[in-house]
Amino acid sequence: MISDPILWIGIDIGLKRDTSALVATYHDHDTDTFDMWGFRIWTPPVNMIVQVEPVLRRLLQQQRIGGIFYDPTQFETTRQRMAEEGFGHLFIEVNQMTEMTHACSTLQALSEERRFLPIKDEDLRAQYVRTAVQMTERGPRLIKSKQSVHVDATVASAMSTKGATVSDSHLAHPSYHPATHARSATCLP
């Protein structure tokens, strides 16, 4: 594990019947691996304000975060609260119908190449094992092997590795600040 890594967070929320999961991954440039820094799985029912937000807030205050990838379906209210606290620039919405296939492909490729190194944990492994990959016309899609199983940690891992595979060299530069540096070509003359 490297010291003070730039973390890329994937978060998948299920409130009533499904688990919720947060996964933090970083790119170890020395070994060219994508290492899981940490994870949290919450069992239902999940209280966003009491359970999820304090963990996320602590990470935002104490770690270097490159981005937080999320599905807006259950997470938008929390994202809005975090934006009010000044963290809005770190949140990146992942459309489950289009962008999740890219995240799934990334996790699948890194796993097959043995470049994704998850933490050894029984609960995490159980969710990985219960996840199947279904090929669709858009690309691979993560699905549950049975409807009653939980795969949220796998989904959060896919979003996290999607983030960790982007170039993060600009984030380490001492003069970079997201509020003053544009990331869009629309601002060009």
Protein Blocks (a to p, Z undefined) as FASTA:
>chain_A
ZZhiacdddddddfklmccddddddddfklopacdfbdcdddddddfklmmmmmmmmmmm
mmccfbdcddfklmmmmmmmmmmnopmmmpccddfklmmmmmmmmmmmmmmnopaccddd
fklmmmmmmpccdddfkbccdddfbfkbccklmmmmmmmmmmmmpcfklmmpmkbcfklm
ccbfklpZZ
